[in-house]
Amino acid sequence: MKTQLVKIDDSISTIPALLPLCLGLLITLFFSVFYIMQFQSLTELLTAVENTLTQLTEELELVREVFDEAQKIKDHIERRSKINSEQGQEITYAILHCARQKRLNPYLLLAIAETESSFHPQAVGKVGERGLIQVRYGTFKMMMKEGDFYHWRDTLEAGANYLVYLLERFKGNTILALAGYNAGPNRPHERLLAIGRPYVQKVATNYTRILRNNEDLRTIYGPDLAGSGWGYTARA
C-alpha cells in the first residue's frame, strides 16, 4: 500500500514539470494555426487582387478597342458627309452601341447608313422611310415593341433589329440579307439577288472604301462584304 502511494506521489510530482511543455506545445499549435490562417487570408487577398487586375485589364482593352473603332467611324463620317463634328460623334457612338448590342459588324451598319442617308439622321425617303438607315413604318412597328418612329436613334435600332432578323433568316449570308433589306425577303433567292443587286453593290462599294486603309479590320471582319454581317460574336 505504501509502495502504491509513493508511485502516485511520484506521478503527481511530474505534472508541474510537464505543464510548461504542454503550455509551450499549445502556444506553438495556436500560432501555427494563426499563421496558417493568415497565410490563407493573404493568399485569398492576393488572388482577389489578381482577379481584379485581370478584369481591369480586360475592361481597359475593351475601352481601347471601342475608342479605336469610334475614331475610325468618326473619321469616315467626317470624310464622307457634311454634317457637323458634334453630330458625327453622336452618330458614331449610336452606331457602335447598336452594333455591339446586336452583335453586328459596325462597319456594315456604317456602310448602310452612308448608302441610305449619307449620314443625315433626319433623312426621309420617297415612300416615308426615315432615319440613318431608312426604315419604313411597317418595319419599325414589326421590329420595335416601343419607340418613336420620328427619332433617328429608334429607327436605327429598328433597322439593326431587322438586319439581325435577315442575317439569321439567310444563315449569315450578308449579300442575301442586304438584298432582303432593300427589296423585302419574301422572294426566291435568284429573284431577290436580281432585284437587290444595285443596292448591294452600292453598300459593297462603301464598305470596301471603309476597310481600304484598315488591314486590321479586313482581318477581323473579312476582306469583302460576303459573310461580314456579324461582329463581336467570337469576341463577346
Buried (B, 14 or more C-beta within 10 A) or exposed (E): EEEEEEEEEEEEEEEEEEEEEEEEEEEEEEEEEEEEEEEEEEEEEEEEEEEEEEEEEEEEEEEEEBEEBBEBBBBBBBEBBEBEEEBBBBBBEBBBBBBBEBBBBBBBBBBBBBBBBBBBBEBEEEEEBBBBBBBBBEBBEEBBEEBEBEBBBBBBBBBBBBBBBBBEEBEBBBBBBBBBBBBEBEBEBEEBBEBBBEBBEBBBBBBBBBBEEBEEBBEBBBEBBEBBBBBBEEEE
